[in-house]
Amino acid sequence: MAINKILISQRAPLKDAPYTALKEKYGVDITFRQFFLVEPLTSREFRSQRINILDYTAIVFSSRHAIDAFYGLCEELRVKVPETMKYFCTTEAVAMYLQKHIVYRKRKIFFGDGTPESIVAQIGTKHKGEKFLVTQSDSTSSTSLTRLFDAQGIDYKPAVFIKSVPQDLKDMDLKEYDMIVFYNPSDVQSLFVNFPDFEQGDIKFVSFGKSIVKAMGEAGLSIEVQAPTPEAPSVARAIELYLQQQK
């Protein structure tokens, strides 16, 4: 089956040159549409986890959304984060975002290279005695990181600070699309919230990232293309390689 219309479950990127090139080279039509939005938990939702932020001496951040949600909840709950709090971030970009809320140079901030192993390396033996609060969303867990924490005997508690909210997609006819790209388990959730009787039929699905593969399998969705791979580090490249093979 020829691929003519592609749906990507994210908002359009600021730099869409790779997708423009796909349109020009293969004559495909590409639509961007967010399947869900990330929102902070309400104070009531957070309190249901029975977590006292001040019981912890270090916090792990993996996203900017989590940082905003954390400080928003602290303000709402009237929690004053002590200057002694240590911050461990998955990447330098996430760490730098802390400047929106704190004076960066006055705090103890550490960052990794995007892998769980790099966070554990930053903790090392020097910070192993801290009590860690590991921030996460309701749709993605920190299992790979917490397994390493368990192996190292690190004291931690996972805490949900952000949630995924399905968007209203009922104005769309998914049967118009030959290919759909998913990134997050929340994409699958939103799909079936909007279209409870959805059947894949001839639609080709592209998955990007490891977390989405399991969710799609459990939902009975067949994956035609998986990325990233060494040959296809991006969605645009994965689609291009697939279209080349279909010619």
N, C-alpha and C positions, 0 to 999 in steps of 0.2 A: 504494500500500500504506500502510495506517495505521501510524503509529509509536506503539507501546504500551510497549515495553521498550527502554531505552537503557543501554548499558554505557560507562562512562568509565574510561579506563586510568590512573587516578591514585587515590590514597587520598582519602577524603572530606575536603573543605575544612572548616576550623574554622568559617568563616562560609558556610553553605550556603543563605542566604536566597533567592538567585536560583533555585536548583534546587528549593527548597521551593515557590516561586511557580509554577514550571513544572508541578510535580506537581499542585498545586491547580487551576491554570487549565486544563491540558490532560489531566489524568488519566493522565499517563505514569508509569511506574515507572523510577527511575534507580538503577543499581547502580554503586558505585565499587570498582575492583579494580586494584591496582598490577600492571602487567605486568613490571616489572623493578625492581631496587634498585640504588643506586649504592654501590659499595664502593671503598676505596683499593686501589691495586696493592700486591702484596707487595713486599718489598725485592728479592727475586729477579727479579720481573717488571720492576721499575724498572731494576735494574742491566743488564738485557738491552738497554736503550736506549743504554748506554755514555755516560751523561751525568754529569758532575761538577758538582754544584750550585754549588760554590765557584768555578767558572770564570765565573760570571755575577754581574753587579753590580746587576741589576734583574730583577724578576719581575712577570708579568702574571697577575692572578687574575680569573676570570669567575664564580666560584661559591664558596659556603661549603664545599661538599664538597671542592673543590680545595685550599682553605686547610687544612682538617683533614688531608687526605691528605699535603700537603706537609710539615707539621710533624710528622706521625706518622712519615713516612719519614725525616725529618732526625733524629728521636730514635732510630729504629731503626738508622740507618746511622751514628749518632754524628757527625752534621754540625752544627757550631755556626754558625748563620747570623750573619754579622757585622752590627753595628749600622749599618754603612754601606750595607747593602742598601736599594735603593729599591723601593717597591711601587706598581704601577699597577693599579687595579681598575676594572672596567667600570661599577660604580655605587657610590654612597655607602654603600648598605646592605652591599655586599660589603666595602668598605673598613672600615666600622665593626666588622665581624665579626673583623677582625684582632686586636681587643682581647682576644680569647679566648687568644691565644698570645703577644702582645708588648705592651710598654708603648707605647701608641699615640702619645702626645705626644713620645716620644723618637725616633721613626722618620720617615723621609721617605716620606710616603704621598700618592698622588694618585688621583683618581677621575674617571670620565667620566659620561655620561648614558645609558649602555647601548649606545651605538653605537661601532663600531670607529674612526670618525672622531674621536670625542671622546677616545679614548685617545691617538691620534697627536697631537692638539692639546695634550694634557697633556705629552707628551714634548717637542714643539716643537724648538727648536734647543738649548735649555739641556741637555737630557738625551739628545740624539741620539747621543752618544759612548758610552753605556752598552752593555753586553752583556746582552740581554734573554732570559730564559727564559719562554716562553709556555706556561702550563699549559692542558691540555685533557683531555677524556675519550676513551675508545677509540671512542665512537660519534659524537662531534661534533668537527669540525675547526675550526680558527681561520683558515680560508682567507681570509675577507673582511678579517680583521685583518692577516694576514701578507702579503697582496697590497699593502696600504698600506705595510707595513714595507719590502717590496721596492722599492716606488716611491720611498720616502724614503731608501733606502740605510741602513736601520737594521739593526744586527747582532743577530740573534735565532736562537733554536733552539726549535722546538715540542717539548713533552714531555708524555707521557701520565702522569697521576697517579691518575686514577680510571677505573673500569670499570663497565659495566652488566652486571648478572647477571640473566638471565631467572628469573622466578618460576614455580612449579609451578601451572599453571592447568587441569590435566587434570580437575579436579572440575567444571569448568564446561561447559555445553552452549551454545556460541556461537550455535547456530541458534535459541535462544530469544529472541535480541535482534534488534530491527528496525534499530537504529542503534548504531554503535560510534565512540567518539571516540579519536583517536590524537594524541600530542604529540611523540613522539620516535622517531627511527629504531630505537631499541632496542625500542619497542613492536612494530614489525614483526618484528624478530628473535625476540622472545619468542613472538609469535603462531605462527610457523612452527616454532619449537623444540617448542612444546607440541602443535601441530596441523599436522604436516607435510603432510597432505593437505587442508588447509583450502581451501574454495571459497566465494567471496563470495556467490554466489546473489543473493538480494534484499536483503541487508544493506546499509544506507546508511552510508557512512563519512564522518566529519567529521575534517578535519585542522586542527590548530592550530599555526601557525608554518611558516616556510619550509623548515626542514631535513627535515621529515617528508614533504613532498610528493614529493621525488625518490625517497625510499626506498619509498614506497607505489607509485609508478609503476613502479619496477624490479621490485617484487614482484607486479605485475599487479593491484593493487587500485584500483578505481575510486573516486574521491572525489566525493561528492555535495555537500558543503558545505566551503568553505575559510574559515578565519578566522586571524588577525583581519583585519577590514576596517573602513573608517570607519563603516559602518552596524552592524557587529557586532564590537566590540573584545574581546568575551569569548566563551567557549564557550556560556555560558548564553544570551546574547543571540543568537548564531548559531542555536542550536537553536530558540529562540522564534520567530525570523523564519521559519525553515523550517516550523515547525508552523503558523504563521499562514497560510502560502501553501498548505498542504495542506487547510485547512478548506473 
